Amino acid sequence: MGIIEPNKSVHHASVYINYDFEWATRLNRFMLNMIGIWPSVHKNKYDKFLSNLHVTFIIIVLVFIGAIPGIHSLVRTWGNLMLMIDNLQFTLPLTMTIIKLIDLWWKKTDLLTAINMIAEDWVKIKTDKERCIMIKQAQNARILTMFGYAFMFGGCSLILILPCFGKSVRYITNITDPVKILPLQTYYIYNKDRSPYFEFTFAAQALVVLMCVPSYSGVDNLFGLLMFHLCGQLEILKEKLINMKQFKSYKSVALIVKEHIRLIKCFCIIENTYTLLLLGQLIYFGTLFSLYGFLILVILAEGNKLSLLRFMYLISIVINVGGHMCLFCAVGEFLVVKCETLYHATYENEWYKLEPKKAKILLIIMIRTIKPLHITAGKIFPMTMSTFCKIIKTSAGYVSILLAMQT
């Protein structure tokens, strides 16, 4: 198809490219719309009020039905290591989910600017090669999104279905579940074992668990969507720099610099939105990885009493939590690689053979590409695979401490 001509089938081309944007963002938009935090323009004040009311309701449900009763139960089981860890494996993700939800809700306006940039990139005129690069990056984001939701729904299904048959993936004792088993370890001020209070509590906890899926995984998957798109645009910019000799006009070269500045602006929006969230994610992942590592080793040590179902559940959760953390670090590493390829493409360009005006513009990109774009956690730790490996190594060391505390 080559470059889509603006004066030829404009309507059909626009529909075609808009479909690409819809396809690239469909999964993320659907899941985040379920909890009301997909960045979008509100038609009027009433529409904005309903969106805020939607998010407020979800936060209230997560806090008062899940987080507060879970922390109350943690206080009651304080001193019993196994019961505390059993509680934390649900309370920590739930608390992190609430933080993610509030953070993204707070930054919706800034994220809307980044989403609009993505829409503009899909709508603007592009070559077949540029479109293929964008589709490739969008497909990477979609695959990771589907895997993330599949693991989340799988784990949530075990949490909700097994208690219906009198079984659970939790560590059950008379202290936490004297009569009937609930999906989460919580403590309420009323007698939850009596009917219909038990049925009401079970349904409320099921709602909490189902709300956690788009809230927890959706925020991470949106990060993947934004970062993969940014990496794709950097790759397209690299191709333009390599083929800069084909640009005859001064304005065409100047557009490359403007595009680079626009991508840096998009990066700053993503960095400012997620940097504190990533710092919390690092602490959260390190803690949770240690707890799950401890539980897995304890289950393996049981020998003949090994609960295969609980063991498989813990393994799937470790893969899920580790996968989300690995997504942040791997995409951060991928961004650094793309910045380095842009840097080499700039310096390998025969700028000394260009016209003085073009060479002067190219110097601007040369200066800026010396410093690669780094996604950081709290403006402190760079999100790279090296950081991911260090976290796992440190967390594994704390597993031995927990084992020593048990004995």
Contacts in CASP RR format, 6 or more apart in sequence:
PFRMAT RR
TARGET T0000
AUTHOR 0000-0000-0000
METHOD contacts of the structure
MODEL  1
MGIIEPNKSVHHASVYINYDFEWATRLNRFMLNMIGIWPSVHKNKYDKFL
SNLHVTFIIIVLVFIGAIPGIHSLVRTWGNLMLMIDNLQFTLPLTMTIIK
LIDLWWKKTDLLTAINMIAEDWVKIKTDKERCIMIKQAQNARILTMFGYA
FMFGGCSLILILPCFGKSVRYITNITDPVKILPLQTYYIYNKDRSPYFEF
TFAAQALVVLMCVPSYSGVDNLFGLLMFHLCGQLEILKEKLINMKQFKSY
KSVALIVKEHIRLIKCFCIIENTYTLLLLGQLIYFGTLFSLYGFLILVIL
AEGNKLSLLRFMYLISIVINVGGHMCLFCAVGEFLVVKCETLYHATYENE
WYKLEPKKAKILLIIMIRTIKPLHITAGKIFPMTMSTFCKIIKTSAGYVS
ILLAMQT
1 128 0 8 1.000
2 127 0 8 1.000
2 128 0 8 1.000
3 125 0 8 1.000
3 126 0 8 1.000
3 127 0 8 1.000
4 13 0 8 1.000
4 17 0 8 1.000
4 125 0 8 1.000
4 126 0 8 1.000
6 125 0 8 1.000
14 123 0 8 1.000
17 122 0 8 1.000
17 123 0 8 1.000
18 122 0 8 1.000
18 123 0 8 1.000
20 122 0 8 1.000
20 131 0 8 1.000
20 134 0 8 1.000
20 135 0 8 1.000
20 138 0 8 1.000
21 118 0 8 1.000
21 119 0 8 1.000
21 122 0 8 1.000
21 123 0 8 1.000
23 138 0 8 1.000
24 118 0 8 1.000
24 122 0 8 1.000
24 134 0 8 1.000
24 135 0 8 1.000
24 138 0 8 1.000
24 141 0 8 1.000
24 142 0 8 1.000
24 225 0 8 1.000
24 229 0 8 1.000
25 115 0 8 1.000
25 118 0 8 1.000
25 225 0 8 1.000
27 142 0 8 1.000
27 145 0 8 1.000
27 146 0 8 1.000
27 149 0 8 1.000
27 221 0 8 1.000
28 38 0 8 1.000
28 145 0 8 1.000
28 218 0 8 1.000
28 221 0 8 1.000
28 222 0 8 1.000
28 225 0 8 1.000
29 38 0 8 1.000
31 149 0 8 1.000
31 213 0 8 1.000
31 214 0 8 1.000
31 217 0 8 1.000
31 218 0 8 1.000
31 221 0 8 1.000
32 38 0 8 1.000
32 104 0 8 1.000
32 214 0 8 1.000
32 218 0 8 1.000
32 222 0 8 1.000
34 214 0 8 1.000
35 54 0 8 1.000
35 55 0 8 1.000
35 58 0 8 1.000
35 101 0 8 1.000
35 211 0 8 1.000
35 214 0 8 1.000
35 215 0 8 1.000
36 51 0 8 1.000
36 54 0 8 1.000
36 55 0 8 1.000
36 58 0 8 1.000
37 55 0 8 1.000
37 101 0 8 1.000
37 104 0 8 1.000
37 105 0 8 1.000
37 108 0 8 1.000
39 108 0 8 1.000
39 109 0 8 1.000
39 111 0 8 1.000
39 112 0 8 1.000
39 114 0 8 1.000
39 115 0 8 1.000
40 112 0 8 1.000
40 115 0 8 1.000
41 112 0 8 1.000
42 48 0 8 1.000
42 51 0 8 1.000
55 101 0 8 1.000
55 105 0 8 1.000
58 101 0 8 1.000
58 211 0 8 1.000
58 215 0 8 1.000
59 98 0 8 1.000
59 101 0 8 1.000
59 102 0 8 1.000
61 204 0 8 1.000
61 207 0 8 1.000
61 208 0 8 1.000
61 211 0 8 1.000
62 94 0 8 1.000
62 97 0 8 1.000
62 98 0 8 1.000
62 101 0 8 1.000
62 208 0 8 1.000
62 211 0 8 1.000
62 212 0 8 1.000
62 215 0 8 1.000
63 98 0 8 1.000
65 204 0 8 1.000
65 205 0 8 1.000
65 207 0 8 1.000
65 208 0 8 1.000
66 94 0 8 1.000
66 184 0 8 1.000
66 186 0 8 1.000
66 205 0 8 1.000
66 208 0 8 1.000
67 91 0 8 1.000
67 94 0 8 1.000
67 95 0 8 1.000
67 98 0 8 1.000
69 184 0 8 1.000
69 186 0 8 1.000
69 187 0 8 1.000
69 188 0 8 1.000
70 87 0 8 1.000
70 90 0 8 1.000
70 91 0 8 1.000
70 94 0 8 1.000
70 184 0 8 1.000
70 185 0 8 1.000
70 186 0 8 1.000
70 187 0 8 1.000
71 91 0 8 1.000
72 186 0 8 1.000
72 187 0 8 1.000
73 87 0 8 1.000
73 176 0 8 1.000
73 185 0 8 1.000
73 186 0 8 1.000
73 187 0 8 1.000
74 84 0 8 1.000
74 87 0 8 1.000
74 88 0 8 1.000
74 91 0 8 1.000
76 175 0 8 1.000
76 187 0 8 1.000
77 83 0 8 1.000
77 84 0 8 1.000
77 87 0 8 1.000
77 175 0 8 1.000
77 176 0 8 1.000
77 185 0 8 1.000
78 84 0 8 1.000
80 175 0 8 1.000
81 402 0 8 1.000
81 405 0 8 1.000
81 406 0 8 1.000
82 171 0 8 1.000
82 298 0 8 1.000
82 406 0 8 1.000
83 171 0 8 1.000
83 173 0 8 1.000
83 175 0 8 1.000
83 176 0 8 1.000
83 185 0 8 1.000
85 171 0 8 1.000
85 291 0 8 1.000
85 294 0 8 1.000
85 295 0 8 1.000
85 402 0 8 1.000
86 170 0 8 1.000
86 171 0 8 1.000
86 176 0 8 1.000
86 185 0 8 1.000
86 295 0 8 1.000
87 185 0 8 1.000
88 287 0 8 1.000
88 288 0 8 1.000
88 291 0 8 1.000
89 288 0 8 1.000
89 291 0 8 1.000
89 292 0 8 1.000
89 295 0 8 1.000
89 317 0 8 1.000
90 184 0 8 1.000
90 185 0 8 1.000
92 284 0 8 1.000
92 287 0 8 1.000
92 288 0 8 1.000
92 291 0 8 1.000
93 212 0 8 1.000
93 216 0 8 1.000
93 284 0 8 1.000
93 288 0 8 1.000
93 321 0 8 1.000
94 208 0 8 1.000
94 212 0 8 1.000
96 216 0 8 1.000
96 280 0 8 1.000
96 281 0 8 1.000
96 284 0 8 1.000
97 212 0 8 1.000
97 215 0 8 1.000
97 216 0 8 1.000
98 215 0 8 1.000
99 277 0 8 1.000
99 280 0 8 1.000
100 215 0 8 1.000
100 216 0 8 1.000
100 219 0 8 1.000
100 220 0 8 1.000
100 277 0 8 1.000
101 215 0 8 1.000
101 219 0 8 1.000
103 219 0 8 1.000
103 273 0 8 1.000
103 276 0 8 1.000
103 277 0 8 1.000
104 111 0 8 1.000
104 219 0 8 1.000
104 222 0 8 1.000
104 273 0 8 1.000
107 272 0 8 1.000
107 273 0 8 1.000
110 269 0 8 1.000
110 272 0 8 1.000
110 273 0 8 1.000
111 222 0 8 1.000
111 269 0 8 1.000
111 273 0 8 1.000
113 269 0 8 1.000
114 226 0 8 1.000
114 266 0 8 1.000
114 269 0 8 1.000
114 270 0 8 1.000
117 262 0 8 1.000
117 266 0 8 1.000
118 225 0 8 1.000
118 226 0 8 1.000
118 229 0 8 1.000
121 134 0 8 1.000
121 229 0 8 1.000
121 233 0 8 1.000
122 134 0 8 1.000
126 134 0 8 1.000
126 236 0 8 1.000
129 239 0 8 1.000
130 236 0 8 1.000
130 239 0 8 1.000
133 232 0 8 1.000
133 235 0 8 1.000
133 236 0 8 1.000
133 239 0 8 1.000
134 229 0 8 1.000
134 232 0 8 1.000
134 233 0 8 1.000
134 236 0 8 1.000
136 232 0 8 1.000
137 228 0 8 1.000
137 229 0 8 1.000
137 231 0 8 1.000
137 232 0 8 1.000
137 235 0 8 1.000
138 225 0 8 1.000
138 228 0 8 1.000
138 229 0 8 1.000
140 228 0 8 1.000
141 221 0 8 1.000
141 224 0 8 1.000
141 225 0 8 1.000
141 228 0 8 1.000
141 229 0 8 1.000
144 221 0 8 1.000
144 224 0 8 1.000
144 327 0 8 1.000
145 218 0 8 1.000
145 221 0 8 1.000
145 224 0 8 1.000
145 225 0 8 1.000
148 217 0 8 1.000
148 221 0 8 1.000
148 320 0 8 1.000
148 323 0 8 1.000
148 324 0 8 1.000
149 213 0 8 1.000
149 217 0 8 1.000
149 221 0 8 1.000
151 316 0 8 1.000
151 319 0 8 1.000
151 320 0 8 1.000
152 212 0 8 1.000
152 213 0 8 1.000
152 216 0 8 1.000
152 217 0 8 1.000
152 320 0 8 1.000
153 213 0 8 1.000
154 316 0 8 1.000
155 313 0 8 1.000
155 316 0 8 1.000
155 317 0 8 1.000
155 320 0 8 1.000
156 209 0 8 1.000
156 210 0 8 1.000
156 212 0 8 1.000
156 213 0 8 1.000
158 169 0 8 1.000
158 309 0 8 1.000
158 313 0 8 1.000
159 169 0 8 1.000
159 183 0 8 1.000
159 184 0 8 1.000
159 209 0 8 1.000
160 183 0 8 1.000
160 206 0 8 1.000
160 209 0 8 1.000
162 168 0 8 1.000
162 169 0 8 1.000
162 309 0 8 1.000
163 181 0 8 1.000
163 182 0 8 1.000
163 183 0 8 1.000
163 202 0 8 1.000
166 181 0 8 1.000
167 181 0 8 1.000
167 309 0 8 1.000
168 177 0 8 1.000
168 181 0 8 1.000
168 183 0 8 1.000
169 309 0 8 1.000
169 310 0 8 1.000
169 313 0 8 1.000
169 314 0 8 1.000
170 176 0 8 1.000
170 177 0 8 1.000
170 181 0 8 1.000
170 185 0 8 1.000
172 181 0 8 1.000
176 185 0 8 1.000
177 185 0 8 1.000
178 193 0 8 1.000
179 193 0 8 1.000
180 192 0 8 1.000
180 193 0 8 1.000
180 198 0 8 1.000
182 192 0 8 1.000
182 198 0 8 1.000
182 201 0 8 1.000
182 202 0 8 1.000
182 205 0 8 1.000
183 202 0 8 1.000
183 205 0 8 1.000
183 206 0 8 1.000
183 209 0 8 1.000
184 205 0 8 1.000
184 208 0 8 1.000
184 209 0 8 1.000
186 205 0 8 1.000
188 201 0 8 1.000
190 197 0 8 1.000
191 197 0 8 1.000
192 198 0 8 1.000
192 201 0 8 1.000
217 324 0 8 1.000
219 277 0 8 1.000
220 324 0 8 1.000
220 327 0 8 1.000
220 328 0 8 1.000
223 270 0 8 1.000
223 274 0 8 1.000
223 327 0 8 1.000
223 328 0 8 1.000
223 331 0 8 1.000
224 327 0 8 1.000
224 331 0 8 1.000
226 266 0 8 1.000
226 270 0 8 1.000
227 270 0 8 1.000
227 331 0 8 1.000
227 332 0 8 1.000
227 334 0 8 1.000
227 335 0 8 1.000
227 375 0 8 1.000
228 331 0 8 1.000
228 334 0 8 1.000
230 263 0 8 1.000
230 266 0 8 1.000
230 267 0 8 1.000
230 270 0 8 1.000
230 335 0 8 1.000
231 331 0 8 1.000
231 334 0 8 1.000
231 335 0 8 1.000
231 338 0 8 1.000
232 338 0 8 1.000
233 259 0 8 1.000
233 263 0 8 1.000
233 266 0 8 1.000
234 263 0 8 1.000
234 335 0 8 1.000
234 338 0 8 1.000
234 339 0 8 1.000
234 341 0 8 1.000
234 342 0 8 1.000
235 338 0 8 1.000
235 341 0 8 1.000
237 256 0 8 1.000
237 259 0 8 1.000
237 260 0 8 1.000
237 263 0 8 1.000
237 342 0 8 1.000
238 338 0 8 1.000
238 341 0 8 1.000
238 342 0 8 1.000
238 345 0 8 1.000
240 256 0 8 1.000
240 259 0 8 1.000
241 256 0 8 1.000
241 342 0 8 1.000
241 345 0 8 1.000
241 346 0 8 1.000
241 349 0 8 1.000
241 365 0 8 1.000
242 345 0 8 1.000
242 349 0 8 1.000
244 253 0 8 1.000
244 256 0 8 1.000
244 349 0 8 1.000
244 354 0 8 1.000
244 358 0 8 1.000
244 362 0 8 1.000
247 253 0 8 1.000
247 358 0 8 1.000
250 355 0 8 1.000
250 357 0 8 1.000
250 358 0 8 1.000
250 361 0 8 1.000
253 357 0 8 1.000
253 358 0 8 1.000
253 361 0 8 1.000
253 362 0 8 1.000
254 361 0 8 1.000
256 361 0 8 1.000
256 365 0 8 1.000
257 361 0 8 1.000
257 364 0 8 1.000
257 365 0 8 1.000
260 365 0 8 1.000
260 368 0 8 1.000
264 368 0 8 1.000
264 373 0 8 1.000
267 335 0 8 1.000
267 373 0 8 1.000
270 375 0 8 1.000
271 375 0 8 1.000
271 376 0 8 1.000
274 375 0 8 1.000
275 375 0 8 1.000
275 376 0 8 1.000
275 377 0 8 1.000
275 378 0 8 1.000
275 379 0 8 1.000
276 378 0 8 1.000
278 328 0 8 1.000
278 375 0 8 1.000
278 376 0 8 1.000
278 377 0 8 1.000
278 378 0 8 1.000
278 383 0 8 1.000
279 377 0 8 1.000
279 378 0 8 1.000
279 380 0 8 1.000
279 381 0 8 1.000
280 377 0 8 1.000
281 324 0 8 1.000
281 325 0 8 1.000
281 328 0 8 1.000
281 377 0 8 1.000
282 325 0 8 1.000
282 377 0 8 1.000
282 381 0 8 1.000
282 387 0 8 1.000
282 391 0 8 1.000
285 321 0 8 1.000
285 322 0 8 1.000
285 324 0 8 1.000
285 325 0 8 1.000
285 391 0 8 1.000
285 395 0 8 1.000
286 391 0 8 1.000
286 394 0 8 1.000
286 395 0 8 1.000
287 395 0 8 1.000
288 321 0 8 1.000
289 318 0 8 1.000
289 321 0 8 1.000
289 322 0 8 1.000
289 391 0 8 1.000
289 392 0 8 1.000
289 395 0 8 1.000
289 396 0 8 1.000
290 395 0 8 1.000
290 396 0 8 1.000
290 397 0 8 1.000
290 398 0 8 1.000
290 399 0 8 1.000
290 402 0 8 1.000
291 402 0 8 1.000
292 314 0 8 1.000
292 317 0 8 1.000
292 318 0 8 1.000
292 321 0 8 1.000
293 314 0 8 1.000
293 318 0 8 1.000
293 396 0 8 1.000
293 399 0 8 1.000
294 399 0 8 1.000
294 402 0 8 1.000
294 403 0 8 1.000
294 406 0 8 1.000
295 314 0 8 1.000
296 311 0 8 1.000
296 314 0 8 1.000
296 315 0 8 1.000
296 318 0 8 1.000
297 399 0 8 1.000
297 403 0 8 1.000
298 403 0 8 1.000
298 406 0 8 1.000
299 306 0 8 1.000
299 307 0 8 1.000
299 310 0 8 1.000
299 311 0 8 1.000
299 314 0 8 1.000
300 306 0 8 1.000
300 311 0 8 1.000
325 388 0 8 1.000
325 391 0 8 1.000
326 385 0 8 1.000
326 388 0 8 1.000
328 375 0 8 1.000
328 383 0 8 1.000
329 383 0 8 1.000
329 384 0 8 1.000
329 385 0 8 1.000
329 387 0 8 1.000
329 388 0 8 1.000
330 385 0 8 1.000
330 388 0 8 1.000
331 375 0 8 1.000
331 383 0 8 1.000
332 374 0 8 1.000
332 375 0 8 1.000
332 382 0 8 1.000
332 383 0 8 1.000
332 384 0 8 1.000
333 383 0 8 1.000
333 384 0 8 1.000
333 385 0 8 1.000
335 372 0 8 1.000
335 373 0 8 1.000
335 374 0 8 1.000
335 375 0 8 1.000
336 372 0 8 1.000
336 373 0 8 1.000
336 374 0 8 1.000
336 384 0 8 1.000
339 369 0 8 1.000
339 372 0 8 1.000
339 373 0 8 1.000
340 372 0 8 1.000
342 369 0 8 1.000
343 369 0 8 1.000
343 370 0 8 1.000
343 372 0 8 1.000
346 362 0 8 1.000
346 365 0 8 1.000
346 366 0 8 1.000
346 369 0 8 1.000
347 366 0 8 1.000
349 362 0 8 1.000
351 358 0 8 1.000
351 359 0 8 1.000
351 362 0 8 1.000
351 363 0 8 1.000
351 366 0 8 1.000
352 359 0 8 1.000
354 362 0 8 1.000
374 382 0 8 1.000
374 383 0 8 1.000
375 382 0 8 1.000
375 383 0 8 1.000
376 382 0 8 1.000
376 383 0 8 1.000
377 383 0 8 1.000
377 387 0 8 1.000
381 387 0 8 1.000
END
